[in-house]
Amino acid sequence: MSETLQLIKSRISANRFDTARELTVDEIRELVGYATEAPSAYNIQPWRFIAVTAPAAKARLKAVSYNQQKVEDAAVTFIVLGDLQGYERLPEILARSVAAGIIESQVADGWVEMARAGYGGNEQLRRDEAIRSASLAAMSLMMAAQAKGLVSGPMVGFDPAGVKREFGISDRFLPVMLLTVGYAAPGNWPRKPRFEVERVLAFNDDRPDWE
Ligand SMILES: Cc1cc2nc3c(=O)[nH]c(=O)nc-3n(C[C@H](O)[C@H](O)[C@H](O)COP(=O)(O)O)c2cc1C
């Protein structure tokens, strides 16, 4: 099996982190660099990451995360945010692709209009998109962490209003998930069983008994 496929098969959500091993700022930047390789609608890249590493900040984050201990134990917990107004940055984003010769400027102008029409009056879609794209970035970050010999843990167990309050996050940004990353300590659960593929995969018009 290729190394990439092995990484996919070996990732687990870690609860136990080695509290003695930190990550450098450069290591954290590198992980986020891989996260930003994820795809996003129109390449809007609505993800933002707050790396919580300082003990006092970790304690504040833990308090609004149902006291989940891993927030304090992991080298870093990322607050993964989604920009609810990300489409507004599309002219700048697409100008880069035009400058790089990847798309033509008429195409870019058309997409800007399409995105304005699609997202402008549709709060639900903006929220869905922020969650979709930020979640893909979080998955890329988890795989990058795994490749670097680290472990990770995605978390929805937090109070979004509390996280926003504690870290001065404006209403423009949606806390999508927390993501702990660090070195493993002993005692993590092994990989958990999954549904068989037959149970989750349908082809074309065949409808298995999902209801
Ligand atoms: C969106 C999301 C939110 C999660 N929230 C938490 C959480 O708050 N606390 C926790 O201990 N695990 C959390 N998990 C981890 C899941 O329990 C874990 O992914 C699942 O049991 C499968 O185990 P595995 O990731 O080790 O394969 C979360 C996972 C996801 C994808």
The ligand as an SDF file (V2000), in Angstrom:
LIG
                    3D

 31 33  0  0  0  0  0  0  0  0999 V2000
  -16.5780   17.0590   13.3360 C   0  0  0  0  0  0  0  0  0  0  0  0
  -16.0070   16.1920   14.4240 C   0  0  0  0  0  0  0  0  0  0  0  0
  -16.1480   16.5520   15.7460 C   0  0  0  0  0  0  0  0  0  0  0  0
  -15.5930   15.7830   16.7860 C   0  0  0  0  0  0  0  0  0  0  0  0
  -15.6780   16.2260   18.0800 N   0  0  0  0  0  0  0  0  0  0  0  0
  -15.0300   15.5560   19.0470 C   0  0  0  0  0  0  0  0  0  0  0  0
  -14.9680   16.0880   20.3670 C   0  0  0  0  0  0  0  0  0  0  0  0
  -15.4460   17.1860   20.6690 O   0  0  0  0  0  0  0  0  0  0  0  0
  -14.3310   15.3670   21.3150 N   0  0  0  0  0  0  0  0  0  0  0  0
  -13.7570   14.1670   21.0320 C   0  0  0  0  0  0  0  0  0  0  0  0
  -13.1790   13.5520   21.9430 O   0  0  0  0  0  0  0  0  0  0  0  0
  -13.7670   13.6480   19.7690 N   0  0  0  0  0  0  0  0  0  0  0  0
  -14.3860   14.3280   18.7750 C   0  0  0  0  0  0  0  0  0  0  0  0
  -14.3690   13.8390   17.4860 N   0  0  0  0  0  0  0  0  0  0  0  0
  -13.6540   12.5880   17.1750 C   0  0  0  0  0  0  0  0  0  0  0  0
  -14.5980   11.4500   16.8250 C   0  0  0  0  0  0  0  0  0  0  0  0
  -15.1500   10.9060   18.0040 O   0  0  0  0  0  0  0  0  0  0  0  0
  -13.8060   10.3970   16.0250 C   0  0  0  0  0  0  0  0  0  0  0  0
  -13.3940   10.9620   14.8070 O   0  0  0  0  0  0  0  0  0  0  0  0
  -14.6370    9.1490   15.7530 C   0  0  0  0  0  0  0  0  0  0  0  0
  -14.9710    8.4880   16.9400 O   0  0  0  0  0  0  0  0  0  0  0  0
  -13.8960    8.1680   14.8490 C   0  0  0  0  0  0  0  0  0  0  0  0
  -12.6560    7.8340   15.4320 O   0  0  0  0  0  0  0  0  0  0  0  0
  -11.2760    8.0440   14.6670 P   0  0  0  0  0  0  0  0  0  0  0  0
  -11.2050    9.4920   14.2300 O   0  0  0  0  0  0  0  0  0  0  0  0
  -10.2210    7.7160   15.6860 O   0  0  0  0  0  0  0  0  0  0  0  0
  -11.2630    7.1330   13.4940 O   0  0  0  0  0  0  0  0  0  0  0  0
  -14.9220   14.5900   16.4730 C   0  0  0  0  0  0  0  0  0  0  0  0
  -14.7940   14.2170   15.1120 C   0  0  0  0  0  0  0  0  0  0  0  0
  -15.3030   15.0030   14.1110 C   0  0  0  0  0  0  0  0  0  0  0  0
  -15.1030   14.6170   12.6690 C   0  0  0  0  0  0  0  0  0  0  0  0
  1  2  1  0
  2  3  1  0
  2 30  2  0
  3  4  2  0
  4  5  1  0
  4 28  1  0
  5  6  2  0
  6  7  1  0
  6 13  1  0
  7  8  2  0
  7  9  1  0
  9 10  1  0
 10 11  2  0
 10 12  1  0
 12 13  2  0
 13 14  1  0
 14 15  1  0
 14 28  1  0
 15 16  1  0
 16 17  1  0
 16 18  1  0
 18 19  1  0
 18 20  1  0
 20 21  1  0
 20 22  1  0
 22 23  1  0
 23 24  1  0
 24 25  2  0
 24 26  1  0
 24 27  1  0
 28 29  2  0
 29 30  1  0
 30 31  1  0
M  END
$$$$
